[in-house]
Amino acid sequence: MNQGGMETLREAIARLEQRGFRQAFRATSDGKLYVTGESSLAPEELIVEETVRFEGESDPGDESVLFALRT
């Protein structure tokens, strides 16, 4: 973890990869998620294992959310 004690996005991704999460999904406007080079998945086919939220240091509106999903 960085000096501030908060986990960075890069650290969270590395931690999840160590737990076996290896593929990235891309969301589209039709509500489906696509795995790189594979077919699409409907949201109901996924289980959220973990959610990690990140907020900007100077602007709470600068936020990101990382979802660890299982199929």
LINFENJO-V892787 format. One record per backbone hydrogen bond with DSSP energy under -1.0 kcal/mol. CO is the residue of the C=O (numbers start at 0). NH is the residue of the N-H. Records with the same first field share a line. If there is no record, write none. Layout:
BEGIN
CO=NH  NH
END
This chain:
BEGIN
1=4
7=11
8=12
9=13
10=14
11=15
12=16
13=17
15=20
16=19
23=35
25=33
27=30
31=27
32=40
33=25
34=37
38=34
40=32
41=44
42=45
46=69
49=67
51=65
53=63
58=61
60=62
61=55
63=53
65=51
67=48  49
69=46
END
